[in-house]
Amino acid sequence: MSRLTIGKPPTLISNDQITLRRYEPDDAEFLYAAARESSTEVYPFLEWCHPDYQLEESHNWIALIYRKWLQGEGFDFAVLDNKTQTYLGGCGLNDIRLPQYTANLGYWIRSSATGHGIATESSRLLAKFAFNHLALRRLEIVIAENNCASIRVAEKIGAILEGILRNKLFLQGTSTDALLYSLIPSDVQ
């Protein structure tokens, strides 16, 4: 596992529409409700969001990513609506690889908030955070080949399709190909 030790990154980032805030222990119930609402749409691509998802899983995951943040091993954010402070989903950087200064970028938005550009905006903010505050040089987005919504988000934020990764993902007991998109600092405005 790699650690970033570049200063102290901000725990809050925002634009006119949304705010990305580091997950806090009190977010478990919001995460749980959004996951339960969204399991039908999200589970085919993110197995953690399964139909029997439990509140304890939210508590455990938030505790894990909170430790990873403090250790510089991952940076996950809750995505909040600026007007209502409603929890909309999450995004994060994981699998940080040093000394290459690369990481994976991931995102998901609760079903009731999709179709409003939230994943696109949160991914743009997250990429800027990665390049400006962590000094990362490359972000990768690995997407199941049939996840059309995530593919659209990657393309909207200017990520470049680099290729097909054969049998990269194991979802629902089946190996599946994935598309590899990347972002470098010059891709992000």
C-alpha positions as CSV (number, residue, x, y, z in Angstrom):
1,M,0.0,0.0,0.0
2,S,1.2,3.5,-0.8
3,R,1.0,6.6,1.3
4,L,0.9,10.2,0.3
5,T,2.5,12.6,2.7
6,I,2.1,15.8,0.7
7,G,0.9,18.4,3.2
8,K,-2.6,18.3,4.7
9,P,-5.2,18.2,1.9
10,P,-8.6,20.0,2.4
11,T,-11.5,17.9,3.7
12,L,-14.0,20.1,1.9
13,I,-14.3,21.1,-1.7
14,S,-17.2,22.7,-3.5
15,N,-18.6,24.4,-6.6
16,D,-21.9,26.1,-7.2
17,Q,-23.9,22.9,-7.2
18,I,-22.2,20.4,-4.8
19,T,-19.8,20.0,-1.9
20,L,-17.4,17.1,-1.5
21,R,-16.7,16.5,2.2
22,R,-14.5,13.9,3.9
23,Y,-16.8,11.1,5.3
24,E,-17.4,11.4,9.0
25,P,-18.8,8.7,11.3
26,D,-22.2,10.4,11.4
27,D,-22.5,9.8,7.7
28,A,-23.2,6.1,8.1
29,E,-27.0,6.4,8.1
30,F,-27.0,8.7,5.0
31,L,-24.8,6.2,3.2
32,Y,-26.9,3.3,4.3
33,A,-30.2,4.9,3.1
34,A,-28.7,5.9,-0.3
35,A,-27.2,2.4,-0.8
36,R,-30.5,0.7,0.0
37,E,-32.3,3.0,-2.4
38,S,-29.8,2.4,-5.1
39,S,-28.9,-1.3,-4.9
40,T,-30.8,-2.3,-8.0
41,E,-28.9,0.1,-10.2
42,V,-25.5,0.1,-8.5
43,Y,-25.1,-3.5,-7.4
44,P,-24.4,-4.9,-11.0
45,F,-21.2,-2.7,-11.0
46,L,-20.3,-2.2,-7.4
47,E,-20.9,-5.3,-5.3
48,W,-20.6,-3.6,-2.0
49,C,-24.0,-2.0,-2.7
50,H,-25.9,-5.3,-2.5
51,P,-29.7,-5.7,-1.9
52,D,-29.1,-6.9,1.8
53,Y,-26.7,-4.0,2.6
54,Q,-26.7,-3.3,6.4
55,L,-26.1,-0.2,8.4
56,E,-23.2,-1.9,10.1
57,E,-21.5,-2.1,6.7
58,S,-21.7,1.7,6.4
59,H,-20.2,2.2,9.9
60,N,-17.4,-0.3,9.1
61,W,-16.6,1.2,5.7
62,I,-16.5,4.8,7.0
63,A,-14.2,3.8,9.9
64,L,-11.9,2.1,7.3
65,I,-11.7,5.0,4.9
66,Y,-11.4,7.5,7.7
67,R,-8.2,5.7,8.8
68,K,-7.0,5.5,5.2
69,W,-7.4,9.3,4.9
70,L,-5.4,10.0,8.0
71,Q,-2.7,7.6,6.7
72,G,-2.7,9.2,3.2
73,E,-3.8,5.9,1.6
74,G,-7.1,7.0,0.2
75,F,-9.3,10.0,0.0
76,D,-13.1,9.4,-0.1
77,F,-15.7,12.1,-0.1
78,A,-19.4,12.3,0.6
79,V,-21.2,14.3,-2.2
80,L,-23.7,16.8,-0.8
81,D,-26.2,19.1,-2.5
82,N,-25.2,22.7,-1.6
83,K,-28.8,23.9,-1.1
84,T,-30.3,21.0,0.9
85,Q,-27.1,19.3,2.2
86,T,-28.7,16.1,1.0
87,Y,-26.3,13.1,0.7
88,L,-26.1,12.4,-3.1
89,G,-23.4,9.7,-3.3
90,G,-19.7,9.3,-3.0
91,C,-16.4,9.6,-4.8
92,G,-12.9,8.9,-4.0
93,L,-9.3,8.1,-4.8
94,N,-7.9,4.7,-3.9
95,D,-5.2,2.3,-4.9
96,I,-2.6,5.1,-4.7
97,R,0.6,4.0,-6.3
98,L,3.8,5.8,-5.4
99,P,6.4,6.7,-6.7
100,Q,4.3,6.8,-9.9
101,Y,1.9,9.3,-8.3
102,T,-1.2,7.6,-9.8
103,A,-4.5,6.5,-8.3
104,N,-7.9,5.1,-9.2
105,L,-10.8,7.6,-9.3
106,G,-14.3,6.2,-8.5
107,Y,-17.8,7.6,-8.1
108,W,-21.4,6.6,-7.5
109,I,-24.6,8.6,-7.2
110,R,-27.8,7.5,-5.4
111,S,-30.6,6.6,-7.8
112,S,-32.8,9.5,-6.9
113,A,-30.0,12.0,-7.8
114,T,-28.8,10.6,-11.2
115,G,-29.3,12.4,-14.4
116,H,-28.4,15.9,-13.0
117,G,-24.7,15.9,-13.7
118,I,-23.7,15.2,-10.1
119,A,-21.3,12.3,-11.0
120,T,-19.6,14.5,-13.6
121,E,-19.3,17.5,-11.3
122,S,-18.0,15.5,-8.3
123,S,-15.5,13.7,-10.5
124,R,-14.2,17.0,-11.9
125,L,-13.8,18.4,-8.4
126,L,-12.1,15.2,-7.2
127,A,-9.6,15.2,-10.2
128,K,-8.7,18.8,-9.4
129,F,-8.2,17.9,-5.8
130,A,-5.9,15.0,-6.8
131,F,-3.8,17.1,-9.1
132,N,-3.7,20.3,-7.0
133,H,-3.5,19.0,-3.5
134,L,-2.0,15.6,-3.7
135,A,0.4,16.2,-6.7
136,L,-0.8,13.1,-8.4
137,R,0.2,12.9,-12.1
138,R,-2.3,10.3,-13.4
139,L,-5.8,9.1,-12.5
140,E,-7.3,5.9,-13.8
141,I,-11.0,5.1,-14.0
142,V,-11.8,1.4,-14.5
143,I,-15.4,0.8,-15.7
144,A,-17.2,-2.4,-16.5
145,E,-17.7,-2.4,-20.3
146,N,-21.5,-2.4,-19.9
147,N,-21.7,0.4,-17.4
148,C,-22.9,3.1,-19.9
149,A,-23.7,5.8,-17.3
150,S,-20.1,5.6,-15.8
151,I,-18.6,5.6,-19.3
152,R,-20.5,8.8,-20.1
153,V,-19.2,10.5,-16.9
154,A,-15.6,9.6,-17.8
155,E,-16.0,11.0,-21.2
156,K,-17.7,14.2,-20.0
157,I,-14.8,15.0,-17.7
158,G,-12.3,14.6,-20.5
159,A,-10.9,11.2,-19.5
160,I,-9.2,9.4,-22.4
161,L,-10.0,5.8,-23.2
162,E,-6.8,3.9,-23.3
163,G,-8.1,0.4,-23.9
164,I,-10.0,-2.7,-22.8
165,L,-8.7,-4.7,-19.8
166,R,-9.8,-8.3,-20.5
167,N,-11.3,-10.1,-17.5
168,K,-10.3,-7.2,-15.2
169,L,-13.4,-7.2,-13.0
170,F,-15.1,-10.1,-11.3
171,L,-18.8,-9.2,-10.8
172,Q,-21.7,-11.4,-9.7
173,G,-19.4,-14.4,-10.1
174,T,-18.4,-13.7,-13.6
175,S,-15.2,-12.2,-15.1
176,T,-15.9,-9.2,-17.3
177,D,-13.9,-6.8,-19.4
178,A,-13.4,-3.3,-18.3
179,L,-12.6,0.0,-20.0
180,L,-9.5,1.9,-18.8
181,Y,-9.8,5.7,-18.9
182,S,-7.2,8.1,-17.7
183,L,-6.8,11.7,-16.7
184,I,-3.6,13.7,-16.4
185,P,-3.4,17.3,-15.1
186,S,-3.6,18.9,-18.6
187,D,-6.9,17.1,-19.2
188,V,-8.6,19.0,-16.3
189,Q,-9.7,22.6,-16.7
